[in-house]
Amino acid sequence: MPCALTTGFTLDCKDALGGVKSCRLTTLAEYEALDPTVSGGLITAWGLATTVFFKYDQLKETSSLTETINSNVQNGSIYYTPEVTIVLSKLEADKRNEIKLLAQNRLVAIVETNDETPRFFVVGVSTGLEVSAGTSATGTAYADLQGYNITLSGMEAAPMLQLDPATATTLVGDVTSSTTYP
């Protein structure tokens, strides 16, 4: 039977944290040029490690990664829709210009969790993520966000990948640009 189950799961320790610490973005073409080695849902190496991802640090409790499983019982089809929401504070021309470039591309994201030992998930690896929604706002009250809220969405044939926990810090460091704003 080709779809036989292989394992069960017990309850995990209560040590996972929600939210996103950072999001690294690049174009789908740049990601494909890295020629990643994938085994069992983990990226274990880059064929050609170059600095192509740009890091977007995230405000606490504002950003998220969600992947929805979509199934059509009648057609026997399954696909996955990743969605990454990122928030950038302060309305500024440089950020506006970079967001415009994000909206013109197909993107791949490396999403870093808030866990004590962060985990890194890679989404958009087959067809890319696209800016599907976003706002630029001043807010109303003094404590409101003045900045940008951007949603990246995709449709993939397989679930998101994870950087191999044993080498994740090295893997992400090898492909992250040191260019940051400001």
ROZAFI-77139 format. One record per atom (N, C-alpha, C): residue in three letters; x negated, y negated, z negated; atom name; residue number from 1. Coordinates in steps of 0.02 Angstrom, whole numbers, plus 32768, in hexadecimal, padded with zeros to 4 digits. Last residue first. Layout:
// ROZAFI-77139
NODE  resn    xx    yy    zz  name  resi
NODE   ala     X     Y     Z    CA   NUM
...
// end
This chain:
// ROZAFI-77139
NODE  resn    xx    yy    zz  name  resi
NODE   pro  7C83  7637  7E45     N   182
NODE   pro  7C5B  7605  7E69    CA   182
NODE   pro  7C12  7615  7E63     C   182
NODE   tyr  7C74  76C9  7EA4     N   181
NODE   tyr  7C8C  7684  7EA3    CA   181
NODE   tyr  7C97  7671  7E5A     C   181
NODE   thr  7BE6  772D  7ED7     N   180
NODE   thr  7C24  7721  7EB2    CA   180
NODE   thr  7C37  76D8  7EB6     C   180
NODE   thr  7B80  77A6  7F16     N   179
NODE   thr  7B9E  7766  7F26    CA   179
NODE   thr  7BE1  775F  7F02     C   179
NODE   ser  7B54  7824  7F08     N   178
NODE   ser  7B49  77F8  7ECE    CA   178
NODE   ser  7B65  77B2  7EDB     C   178
NODE   ser  7BBB  78AB  7F40     N   177
NODE   ser  7B94  786E  7F4E    CA   177
NODE   ser  7B8C  7845  7F0E     C   177
NODE   thr  7BB1  7956  7F27     N   176
NODE   thr  7BD0  7918  7F11    CA   176
NODE   thr  7BA1  78DD  7F1E     C   176
NODE   val  7B78  79D1  7F40     N   175
NODE   val  7B9F  79B3  7F76    CA   175
NODE   val  7BC0  7970  7F63     C   175
NODE   asp  7B31  79FC  7ED1     N   174
NODE   asp  7B10  7A00  7F12    CA   174
NODE   asp  7B36  79DB  7F49     C   174
NODE   gly  7B8E  79F8  7E69     N   173
NODE   gly  7B58  79C6  7E6C    CA   173
NODE   gly  7B36  79C3  7EB0     C   173
NODE   val  7BD9  7A69  7E83     N   172
NODE   val  7BF9  7A27  7E8A    CA   172
NODE   val  7BC4  79F0  7E8E     C   172
NODE   leu  7B76  7ACD  7E6B     N   171
NODE   leu  7B99  7AC8  7EAB    CA   171
NODE   leu  7BB7  7A83  7EB5     C   171
NODE   thr  7B53  7AB5  7DE4     N   170
NODE   thr  7B21  7AAE  7E1A    CA   170
NODE   thr  7B43  7AA5  7E5E     C   170
NODE   thr  7BCD  7AD0  7DA7     N   169
NODE   thr  7BAD  7A90  7D9D    CA   169
NODE   thr  7B79  7A83  7DD3     C   169
NODE   ala  7BE8  7B58  7DD1     N   168
NODE   ala  7C13  7B1F  7DE5    CA   168
NODE   ala  7BF0  7ADC  7DDF     C   168
NODE   thr  7BB4  7BD3  7DB7     N   167
NODE   thr  7B89  7BA4  7DDA    CA   167
NODE   thr  7BAD  7B63  7DED     C   167
NODE   ala  7C15  7C19  7D70     N   166
NODE   ala  7BCF  7C23  7D5E    CA   166
NODE   ala  7BA1  7BEF  7D7D     C   166
NODE   pro  7C90  7BFB  7DAE     N   165
NODE   pro  7C7F  7BDD  7D6E    CA   165
NODE   pro  7C36  7BE4  7D5A     C   165
NODE   asp  7C9B  7BD3  7E56     N   164
NODE   asp  7C84  7C08  7E29    CA   164
NODE   asp  7C6E  7BE9  7DE6     C   164
NODE   leu  7D25  7B6D  7E77     N   163
NODE   leu  7CDC  7B73  7E78    CA   163
NODE   leu  7CC9  7BA7  7E44     C   163
NODE   gln  7DB7  7BB3  7EBE     N   162
NODE   gln  7D95  7B99  7E83    CA   162
NODE   gln  7D4A  7B9F  7E8E     C   162
NODE   leu  7E3C  7B8D  7F34     N   161
NODE   leu  7DFF  7BAF  7F1F    CA   161
NODE   leu  7DE4  7B90  7EDF     C   161
NODE   met  7EEF  7B9F  7F46     N   160
NODE   met  7EB1  7B78  7F3D    CA   160
NODE   met  7E78  7BA4  7F26     C   160
NODE   pro  7F38  7C23  7FAE     N   159
NODE   pro  7F34  7BF8  7F73    CA   159
NODE   pro  7EF0  7BD3  7F6F     C   159
NODE   ala  7F53  7C17  8062     N   158
NODE   ala  7F3A  7C3A  8026    CA   158
NODE   ala  7F37  7C09  7FEB     C   158
NODE   ala  7F84  7BC2  80C1     N   157
NODE   ala  7F97  7C08  80C6    CA   157
NODE   ala  7F84  7C30  8087     C   157
NODE   glu  7FC3  7B20  8093     N   156
NODE   glu  7F8D  7B50  809B    CA   156
NODE   glu  7FA7  7B97  809E     C   156
NODE   met  7FE0  7A79  80A0     N   155
NODE   met  8001  7ABA  80A9    CA   155
NODE   met  7FCA  7AEC  80BA     C   155
NODE   gly  7FD6  79E7  8032     N   154
NODE   gly  7FC2  7A13  8069    CA   154
NODE   gly  7FEE  7A50  806E     C   154
NODE   ser  7FC0  793E  7FF6     N   153
NODE   ser  7FE6  797D  7FFD    CA   153
NODE   ser  7FCC  79A5  8037     C   153
NODE   leu  7F9D  78C2  7F82     N   152
NODE   leu  7F81  78E8  7FBA    CA   152
NODE   leu  7FA5  792B  7FBC     C   152
NODE   thr  7FD0  7827  7F4A     N   151
NODE   thr  7FE0  786E  7F4B    CA   151
NODE   thr  7FC4  788C  7F8B     C   151
NODE   ile  7F9B  77A3  7EE1     N   150
NODE   ile  7F96  77C4  7F23    CA   150
NODE   ile  7FA6  780D  7F1C     C   150
NODE   asn  7FAA  7709  7EA0     N   149
NODE   asn  7FBF  774D  7E92    CA   149
NODE   asn  7FC4  7770  7ED5     C   149
NODE   tyr  7F4D  767D  7E69     N   148
NODE   tyr  7F64  76A8  7E9F    CA   148
NODE   tyr  7F76  76ED  7E85     C   148
NODE   gly  7F72  75F0  7E01     N   147
NODE   gly  7F45  761A  7E28    CA   147
NODE   gly  7F6B  7644  7E5B     C   147
NODE   gln  7F95  75D3  7D65     N   146
NODE   gln  7F8B  75AB  7DA1    CA   146
NODE   gln  7F5A  75D4  7DCA     C   146
NODE   leu  8003  761D  7CF6     N   145
NODE   leu  7FCC  7628  7D24    CA   145
NODE   leu  7FCD  75F3  7D5B     C   145
NODE   asp  8035  75B6  7C67     N   144
NODE   asp  8042  75E0  7CA2    CA   144
NODE   asp  8003  75E8  7CCD     C   144
NODE   ala  8023  755E  7BFF     N   143
NODE   ala  8005  75A0  7BF8    CA   143
NODE   ala  8010  75CE  7C34     C   143
NODE   tyr  806E  74ED  7C25     N   142
NODE   tyr  8025  74E8  7C1F    CA   142
NODE   tyr  8004  752C  7C1E     C   142
NODE   ala  80EE  7523  7C9A     N   141
NODE   ala  80D6  7511  7C57    CA   141
NODE   ala  808A  750F  7C56     C   141
NODE   thr  80E6  7544  7D26     N   140
NODE   thr  810F  750D  7D0D    CA   140
NODE   thr  80F4  74F4  7CCA     C   140
NODE   gly  8077  756D  7DB1     N   139
NODE   gly  809A  757A  7D72    CA   139
NODE   gly  80C2  753D  7D5E     C   139
NODE   thr  8040  755D  7E2B     N   138
NODE   thr  8025  7533  7DF5    CA   138
NODE   thr  8040  7547  7DB2     C   138
NODE   ala  8016  75E3  7E9D     N   137
NODE   ala  8045  75BD  7E73    CA   137
NODE   ala  8021  7595  7E3E     C   137
NODE   ser  8025  764D  7F20     N   136
NODE   ser  7FF9  7619  7F06    CA   136
NODE   ser  8026  75EC  7EDD     C   136
NODE   thr  8040  76FB  7F39     N   135
NODE   thr  8058  76B8  7F28    CA   135
NODE   thr  801D  768C  7F13     C   135
NODE   gly  8063  7787  7FA4     N   134
NODE   gly  8037  775C  7F7D    CA   134
NODE   gly  8057  771A  7F6E     C   134
NODE   ala  805D  7820  8001     N   133
NODE   ala  8081  77EB  7FDD    CA   133
NODE   ala  804E  77C1  7FB8     C   133
NODE   ser  8009  786F  8046     N   132
NODE   ser  8050  7876  8055    CA   132
NODE   ser  807B  7841  8032     C   132
NODE   val  7F73  7885  808C     N   131
NODE   val  7F96  7855  8060    CA   131
NODE   val  7FDF  7857  8074     C   131
NODE   glu  7F52  7933  809C     N   130
NODE   glu  7F5F  78F2  80BA    CA   130
NODE   glu  7F81  78C5  8087     C   130
NODE   leu  7EDA  79B6  809F     N   129
NODE   leu  7F0D  7990  807B    CA   129
NODE   leu  7F16  794E  80A0     C   129
NODE   gly  7EBA  7A44  810B     N   128
NODE   gly  7EAE  7A02  80EF    CA   128
NODE   gly  7EE9  79E6  80C9     C   128
NODE   thr  7EBF  7AC5  8134     N   127
NODE   thr  7EDF  7A93  815F    CA   127
NODE   thr  7ED7  7A4C  8145     C   127
NODE   ser  7E62  7B06  80DA     N   126
NODE   ser  7E73  7B20  811D    CA   126
NODE   ser  7E8E  7AEB  814B     C   126
NODE   val  7E4D  7AC3  8060     N   125
NODE   val  7E13  7ADF  8085    CA   125
NODE   val  7E23  7AF9  80CB     C   125
NODE   gly  7E98  7A86  7FFE     N   124
NODE   gly  7E9A  7A6A  8041    CA   124
NODE   gly  7E67  7A88  8070     C   124
NODE   val  7E35  7A8A  7F68     N   123
NODE   val  7E75  7A8E  7F8B    CA   123
NODE   val  7E71  7A6B  7FCF     C   123
NODE   val  7DE0  7AD3  7EE6     N   122
NODE   val  7DD7  7AB5  7F28    CA   122
NODE   val  7E17  7AC0  7F4F     C   122
NODE   phe  7DBD  7AB3  7E3B     N   121
NODE   phe  7DE7  7AD3  7E6D    CA   121
NODE   phe  7DE1  7AAD  7EAE     C   121
NODE   phe  7D59  7ACF  7DB1     N   120
NODE   phe  7D5E  7AA9  7DEF    CA   120
NODE   phe  7D86  7AD1  7E22     C   120
NODE   arg  7D5C  7AB6  7D01     N   119
NODE   arg  7D63  7AE3  7D3B    CA   119
NODE   arg  7D6F  7AB7  7D78     C   119
NODE   pro  7CF4  7A85  7C77     N   118
NODE   pro  7D21  7A77  7CAF    CA   118
NODE   pro  7D22  7AAF  7CE3     C   118
NODE   thr  7CFF  7AAE  7BDD     N   117
NODE   thr  7CD4  7AC4  7C14    CA   117
NODE   thr  7CFF  7ABC  7C52     C   117
NODE   glu  7D6E  7A69  7BAD     N   116
NODE   glu  7D2D  7A5E  7B8E    CA   116
NODE   glu  7CF5  7A75  7BBE     C   116
NODE   asp  7DD8  7A2C  7C36     N   115
NODE   asp  7DC2  7A5F  7C05    CA   115
NODE   asp  7D7D  7A4F  7BEA     C   115
NODE   asn  7E0B  79DB  7C97     N   114
NODE   asn  7DF7  79BB  7C58    CA   114
NODE   asn  7DDD  79ED  7C25     C   114
NODE   thr  7DCF  7A09  7D3E     N   113
NODE   thr  7DFE  7A0A  7D06    CA   113
NODE   thr  7DE0  79E7  7CC9     C   113
NODE   glu  7DB7  79C5  7DDC     N   112
NODE   glu  7D97  79D8  7D9D    CA   112
NODE   glu  7DC9  79D4  7D65     C   112
NODE   val  7DCC  79F0  7E82     N   111
NODE   val  7DEE  79D4  7E48    CA   111
NODE   val  7DCE  79F1  7E08     C   111
NODE   ile  7D9D  79C7  7F1C     N   110
NODE   ile  7D85  79EF  7EE4    CA   110
NODE   ile  7DA1  79CD  7EA6     C   110
NODE   ala  7DF8  79C1  7FB5     N   109
NODE   ala  7DEB  79A7  7F71    CA   109
NODE   ala  7DCD  79DC  7F44     C   109
NODE   val  7DF5  798D  805C     N   108
NODE   val  7DEE  79C5  802D    CA   108
NODE   val  7DDB  79A6  7FEA     C   108
NODE   leu  7E5F  793D  80D8     N   107
NODE   leu  7E30  793E  80A1    CA   107
NODE   leu  7E2C  7982  807E     C   107
NODE   arg  7E70  78E5  8169     N   106
NODE   arg  7E83  7924  8149    CA   106
NODE   arg  7E4C  7931  8116     C   106
NODE   asn  7E89  7830  816D     N   105
NODE   asn  7E63  786E  8173    CA   105
NODE   asn  7E89  78AB  8157     C   105
NODE   gln  7EC7  77B9  8150     N   104
NODE   gln  7EBA  77C8  8197    CA   104
NODE   gln  7E98  780B  81A2     C   104
NODE   ala  7EC9  77AB  80C7     N   103
NODE   ala  7F09  77B7  80E9    CA   103
NODE   ala  7EFF  77C9  8133     C   103
NODE   leu  7E43  778A  80AE     N   102
NODE   leu  7E5E  77CA  8096    CA   102
NODE   leu  7E9D  77DD  80BD     C   102
NODE   leu  7E42  7708  80E4     N   101
NODE   leu  7E1B  773D  8104    CA   101
NODE   leu  7E33  7783  80EF     C   101
NODE   lys  7E94  76CA  8085     N   100
NODE   lys  7EA8  76CA  80CB    CA   100
NODE   lys  7E83  7700  80F2     C   100
NODE   ile  7E44  76D8  8016     N    99
NODE   ile  7E84  76FC  8018    CA    99
NODE   ile  7E9E  76FF  805F     C    99
NODE   glu  7DDF  767E  8038     N    98
NODE   glu  7DCF  76C5  8034    CA    98
NODE   glu  7E0E  76EF  8036     C    98
NODE   asn  7E25  7604  8033     N    97
NODE   asn  7E06  761A  8071    CA    97
NODE   asn  7DF5  7664  8071     C    97
NODE   arg  7E4C  7600  7FAB     N    96
NODE   arg  7E7E  75FE  7FE0    CA    96
NODE   arg  7E62  761A  8021     C    96
NODE   lys  7DCE  75F7  7F70     N    95
NODE   lys  7DF7  7633  7F65    CA    95
NODE   lys  7E2D  7638  7F9A     C    95
NODE   asp  7DA7  7578  7F9E     N    94
NODE   asp  7D7E  75B3  7FAC    CA    94
NODE   asp  7DA6  75F4  7FA4     C    94
NODE   ala  7E0E  7524  7F69     N    93
NODE   ala  7E06  752D  7FB1    CA    93
NODE   ala  7DDE  756B  7FC2     C    93
NODE   glu  7E6F  7560  7EDF     N    92
NODE   glu  7E33  753F  7EF9    CA    92
NODE   glu  7E2B  7551  7F43     C    92
NODE   leu  7EC7  7577  7E50     N    91
NODE   leu  7ED0  7569  7E97    CA    91
NODE   leu  7E94  7542  7EB0     C    91
NODE   lys  7EA8  75EB  7DD3     N    90
NODE   lys  7E97  75AA  7DEF    CA    90
NODE   lys  7EA1  75A8  7E3B     C    90
NODE   ser  7E90  769D  7DD1     N    89
NODE   ser  7EA6  765F  7DB3    CA    89
NODE   ser  7E87  7623  7DD6     C    89
NODE   leu  7ECF  7724  7E26     N    88
NODE   leu  7E96  76F6  7E23    CA    88
NODE   leu  7EAF  76B4  7E07     C    88
NODE   val  7EFE  77CA  7E1E     N    87
NODE   val  7F0E  7786  7E0A    CA    87
NODE   val  7ECD  775E  7E07     C    87
NODE   ile  7F3D  7855  7E7C     N    86
NODE   ile  7F07  7830  7E5D    CA    86
NODE   ile  7F1C  77E8  7E51     C    86
NODE   thr  7F7E  78F2  7E90     N    85
NODE   thr  7F90  78AD  7E83    CA    85
NODE   thr  7F56  788C  7E5F     C    85
NODE   val  7F8A  7971  7F03     N    84
NODE   val  7F5C  7950  7ED5    CA    84
NODE   val  7F74  7908  7ECE     C    84
NODE   glu  7FD2  7A07  7F2D     N    83
NODE   glu  7FDF  79BF  7F27    CA    83
NODE   glu  7FB1  79A3  7EF1     C    83
NODE   pro  7FE3  7A92  7F9C     N    82
NODE   pro  7FBF  7A6E  7F67    CA    82
NODE   pro  7FD2  7A25  7F68     C    82
NODE   thr  804A  7B0A  7FC5     N    81
NODE   thr  8048  7AC2  7FCE    CA    81
NODE   thr  8024  7AA1  7F93     C    81
NODE   tyr  8040  7BA3  801E     N    80
NODE   tyr  8032  7B7E  7FE1    CA    80
NODE   tyr  802E  7B33  7FF1     C    80
NODE   tyr  80AC  7C25  805C     N    79
NODE   tyr  8078  7BF3  8064    CA    79
NODE   tyr  8075  7BCA  8024     C    79
NODE   ile  80EF  7CB8  80A1     N    78
NODE   ile  80DB  7C95  8064    CA    78
NODE   ile  80A6  7C62  8078     C    78
NODE   ser  8174  7D15  80EE     N    77
NODE   ser  813B  7CE8  80F1    CA    77
NODE   ser  812F  7CC6  80AD     C    77
NODE   gly  81E4  7D60  810E     N    76
NODE   gly  81A9  7D82  80F3    CA    76
NODE   gly  816B  7D57  80F3     C    76
NODE   asn  825B  7D2B  8135     N    75
NODE   asn  8226  7D2F  8168    CA    75
NODE   asn  81E8  7D53  814F     C    75
NODE   gln  82A8  7D34  80C0     N    74
NODE   gln  82C3  7D4D  80FF    CA    74
NODE   gln  828D  7D57  8134     C    74
NODE   val  8258  7CF4  805F     N    73
NODE   val  8267  7D3C  8059    CA    73
NODE   val  827E  7D59  809B     C    73
NODE   asn  81DE  7C8A  805E     N    72
NODE   asn  821C  7C93  8084    CA    72
NODE   asn  8229  7CDE  8087     C    72
NODE   ser  818E  7C2A  7FE2     N    71
NODE   ser  819C  7C6C  7FFF    CA    71
NODE   ser  81DE  7C6A  8025     C    71
NODE   asn  810D  7BCE  7FA2     N    70
NODE   asn  814A  7BCA  7FCA    CA    70
NODE   asn  8154  7C0C  7FED     C    70
NODE   ile  80C3  7B96  7F11     N    69
NODE   ile  80C9  7BD0  7F3D    CA    69
NODE   ile  810D  7BCB  7F60     C    69
NODE   thr  806C  7B00  7EF5     N    68
NODE   thr  80AD  7B22  7EF6    CA    68
NODE   thr  80AA  7B5C  7F27     C    68
NODE   glu  7FFC  7AB7  7E8B     N    67
NODE   glu  8001  7AE0  7EC8    CA    67
NODE   glu  8042  7B08  7EC3     C    67
NODE   thr  7FC0  7A1E  7E50     N    66
NODE   thr  7FF6  7A4E  7E4F    CA    66
NODE   thr  7FF4  7A76  7E90     C    66
NODE   leu  7F64  79B5  7DEE     N    65
NODE   leu  7F5F  79E4  7E25    CA    65
NODE   leu  7F97  7A16  7E1C     C    65
NODE   ser  7F64  7907  7DB9     N    64
NODE   ser  7F76  794E  7DB4    CA    64
NODE   ser  7F66  7973  7DF4     C    64
NODE   ser  7F52  7879  7D49     N    63
NODE   ser  7F48  789C  7D88    CA    63
NODE   ser  7F55  78E7  7D80     C    63
NODE   thr  7F5F  7842  7CCA     N    62
NODE   thr  7F80  7821  7D02    CA    62
NODE   thr  7F81  784C  7D41     C    62
NODE   glu  7F13  785E  7C54     N    61
NODE   glu  7F5B  786D  7C58    CA    61
NODE   glu  7F7F  7849  7C8F     C    61
NODE   lys  7E93  77E7  7C6B     N    60
NODE   lys  7EB0  781C  7C42    CA    60
NODE   lys  7EFC  7821  7C4E     C    60
NODE   leu  7E61  77C4  7D12     N    59
NODE   leu  7E77  77AD  7CD1    CA    59
NODE   leu  7E98  77E6  7CAB     C    59
NODE   gln  7DDA  7811  7D6C     N    58
NODE   gln  7E21  7807  7D5F    CA    58
NODE   gln  7E2E  77EF  7D19     C    58
NODE   asp  7D61  77F2  7DEC     N    57
NODE   asp  7D71  77FE  7DA5    CA    57
NODE   asp  7DB9  77EC  7D99     C    57
NODE   tyr  7D3F  7831  7E7D     N    56
NODE   tyr  7D70  7802  7E64    CA    56
NODE   tyr  7D7F  7815  7E1C     C    56
NODE   lys  7CB3  784E  7EE4     N    55
NODE   lys  7CD4  785A  7EA4    CA    55
NODE   lys  7D01  7820  7E91     C    55
NODE   phe  7CA5  7893  7F84     N    54
NODE   phe  7CA2  7856  7F5C    CA    54
NODE   phe  7CCE  7860  7F1F     C    54
NODE   phe  7C42  790C  7FD8     N    53
NODE   phe  7C7C  78FD  7FAF    CA    53
NODE   phe  7C71  78BD  7F87     C    53
NODE   val  7BC8  7923  8017     N    52
NODE   val  7C00  790B  803F    CA    52
NODE   val  7C3E  78F8  8017     C    52
NODE   thr  7B2E  794C  801A     N    51
NODE   thr  7B57  7922  7FEE    CA    51
NODE   thr  7B8F  7902  8016     C    51
NODE   thr  7B1D  79FA  8044     N    50
NODE   thr  7B0F  79B3  8051    CA    50
NODE   thr  7B3E  798A  8026     C    50
NODE   ala  7AEE  7A9B  8058     N    49
NODE   ala  7B04  7A6C  8025    CA    49
NODE   ala  7AED  7A25  8036     C    49
NODE   leu  7B21  7B14  80B5     N    48
NODE   leu  7AF9  7AD8  80C1    CA    48
NODE   leu  7B12  7AA3  8090     C    48
NODE   gly  7B68  7B78  8076     N    47
NODE   gly  7B38  7B8A  80A9    CA    47
NODE   gly  7B08  7B51  80B7     C    47
NODE   trp  7B7F  7B7E  7FC9     N    46
NODE   trp  7B87  7B55  8006    CA    46
NODE   trp  7B53  7B6E  8037     C    46
NODE   ala  7BCF  7BFD  7F63     N    45
NODE   ala  7B95  7BDA  7F7F    CA    45
NODE   ala  7BAA  7BAE  7FB9     C    45
NODE   thr  7C47  7C29  7F31     N    44
NODE   thr  7C0A  7C3D  7F0E    CA    44
NODE   thr  7BCC  7C1A  7F27     C    44
NODE   ile  7CEA  7C0C  7F13     N    43
NODE   ile  7CB3  7BF4  7F3D    CA    43
NODE   ile  7C74  7C00  7F15     C    43
NODE   leu  7D5F  7C8E  7EF9     N    42
NODE   leu  7D2C  7C62  7EDD    CA    42
NODE   leu  7CFC  7C4C  7F14     C    42
NODE   gly  7DB2  7CED  7F2E     N    41
NODE   gly  7DD0  7CAE  7F1B    CA    41
NODE   gly  7DA0  7C7C  7EFD     C    41
NODE   gly  7D57  7D56  7F4F     N    40
NODE   gly  7D8A  7D5F  7F1B    CA    40
NODE   gly  7DA9  7D1F  7F03     C    40
NODE   ser  7CE6  7CE8  7F90     N    39
NODE   ser  7CEE  7D2E  7F7C    CA    39
NODE   ser  7D21  7D31  7F44     C    39
NODE   val  7C9D  7C81  8009     N    38
NODE   val  7CD7  7C8D  7FDF    CA    38
NODE   val  7CDD  7CD8  7FD0     C    38
NODE   thr  7C2A  7C09  802F     N    37
NODE   thr  7C30  7C51  8025    CA    37
NODE   thr  7C69  7C5C  7FF4     C    37
NODE   pro  7C44  7B7D  809E     N    36
NODE   pro  7C45  7B9C  805C    CA    36
NODE   pro  7C49  7BE9  805F     C    36
NODE   asp  7C0E  7B18  80FF     N    35
NODE   asp  7C0F  7B60  810A    CA    35
NODE   asp  7C0F  7B86  80C7     C    35
NODE   leu  7C0B  7A90  810B     N    34
NODE   leu  7BE8  7AAD  80D2    CA    34
NODE   leu  7BE3  7AF9  80D6     C    34
NODE   ala  7C61  7A75  8173     N    33
NODE   ala  7C19  7A75  8183    CA    33
NODE   ala  7BF0  7A91  8148     C    33
NODE   glu  7CDB  7A6E  8130     N    32
NODE   glu  7CCD  7AA8  815B    CA    32
NODE   glu  7C83  7AAE  816C     C    32
NODE   tyr  7CCC  79EF  80F5     N    31
NODE   tyr  7CD0  7A2B  80CB    CA    31
NODE   tyr  7CBE  7A69  80F5     C    31
NODE   glu  7CCF  799C  8166     N    30
NODE   glu  7C93  799D  813C    CA    30
NODE   glu  7C92  79DC  8110     C    30
NODE   ala  7D54  79B7  8192     N    29
NODE   ala  7D1A  79C7  81BD    CA    29
NODE   ala  7CD9  79CB  8196     C    29
NODE   leu  7DA0  7985  8129     N    28
NODE   leu  7DA2  79CC  8137    CA    28
NODE   leu  7D66  79E0  8162     C    28
NODE   thr  7D47  790C  80C6     N    27
NODE   thr  7D70  791E  80FF    CA    27
NODE   thr  7D6D  796A  8108     C    27
NODE   thr  7D53  7905  8011     N    26
NODE   thr  7D2E  7902  804F    CA    26
NODE   thr  7D5E  7912  8088     C    26
NODE   leu  7D55  78DE  7F62     N    25
NODE   leu  7D76  78E3  7FA3    CA    25
NODE   leu  7D45  78DF  7FDC     C    25
NODE   arg  7D71  7910  7EBD     N    24
NODE   arg  7D3F  7901  7EF0    CA    24
NODE   arg  7D5E  790E  7F34     C    24
NODE   cys  7DB1  78D8  7E27     N    23
NODE   cys  7DC2  78F6  7E67    CA    23
NODE   cys  7D8D  78E0  7E99     C    23
NODE   ser  7DB4  78F6  7D76     N    22
NODE   ser  7D9C  78D5  7DB2    CA    22
NODE   ser  7DB4  78FB  7DF0     C    22
NODE   lys  7E0E  7928  7D17     N    21
NODE   lys  7DD8  78FC  7D02    CA    21
NODE   lys  7DBD  78D4  7D3D     C    21
NODE   val  7EB9  7945  7D08     N    20
NODE   val  7E80  7944  7D36    CA    20
NODE   val  7E4D  7913  7D1C     C    20
NODE   gly  7F24  79B1  7CA2     N    19
NODE   gly  7F0D  7974  7CC1    CA    19
NODE   gly  7ECE  797D  7CEB     C    19
NODE   gly  7F14  7A16  7C0C     N    18
NODE   gly  7F34  79FF  7C49    CA    18
NODE   gly  7F12  79C1  7C66     C    18
NODE   leu  7EA5  7A91  7BCE     N    17
NODE   leu  7EBF  7A4D  7BCA    CA    17
NODE   leu  7EDD  7A3B  7C0E     C    17
NODE   ala  7E99  7B2B  7B74     N    16
NODE   ala  7E9E  7B07  7BB4    CA    16
NODE   ala  7EBD  7AC2  7BA9     C    16
NODE   asp  7E99  7B7B  7B05     N    15
NODE   asp  7E61  7B4D  7B0D    CA    15
NODE   asp  7E61  7B28  7B50     C    15
NODE   lys  7ED8  7BF1  7ABE     N    14
NODE   lys  7EF5  7BAE  7AC7    CA    14
NODE   lys  7EBC  7B7B  7ACC     C    14
NODE   cys  7EB3  7C86  7B1A     N    13
NODE   cys  7EA8  7C5A  7AE2    CA    13
NODE   cys  7EC6  7C16  7AF2     C    13
NODE   asp  7F39  7CDE  7B73     N    12
NODE   asp  7EF7  7CBF  7B6C    CA    12
NODE   asp  7EF2  7C99  7B2B     C    12
NODE   leu  7F8B  7D7B  7B70     N    11
NODE   leu  7F8D  7D34  7B5F    CA    11
NODE   leu  7F46  7D19  7B57     C    11
NODE   thr  7F59  7DE5  7BFB     N    10
NODE   thr  7F6D  7DDA  7BB6    CA    10
NODE   thr  7F72  7D8F  7BAA     C    10
NODE   phe  7F88  7E2B  7C97     N     9
NODE   phe  7F6A  7DF4  7C72    CA     9
NODE   phe  7F85  7DF3  7C2B     C     9
NODE   gly  7F59  7EAA  7D12     N     8
NODE   gly  7F89  7E88  7CE6    CA     8
NODE   gly  7F64  7E52  7CBF     C     8
NODE   thr  7F36  7ED7  7DBE     N     7
NODE   thr  7F24  7ECA  7D79    CA     7
NODE   thr  7F5F  7EAB  7D53     C     7
NODE   thr  7F61  7EF6  7E40     N     6
NODE   thr  7F20  7F0E  7E2A    CA     6
NODE   thr  7F10  7F04  7DE1     C     6
NODE   leu  7FE5  7F29  7EAF     N     5
NODE   leu  7FCD  7F01  7E78    CA     5
NODE   leu  7F8D  7F1F  7E5D     C     5
NODE   ala  7FDD  7F3D  7F61     N     4
NODE   ala  7FE2  7F5B  7F1E    CA     4
NODE   ala  7FC5  7F2C  7EEA     C     4
NODE   cys  7FEC  7F23  7FE8     N     3
NODE   cys  7FFA  7EED  7FB8    CA     3
NODE   cys  8001  7F07  7F71     C     3
NODE   pro  7FD6  7F98  8032     N     2
NODE   pro  7FA8  7F60  8039    CA     2
NODE   pro  7FB2  7F28  8006     C     2
NODE   met  7FD6  803B  8000     N     1
NODE   met  8000  8000  8000    CA     1
NODE   met  7FD3  7FC2  8000     C     1
// end
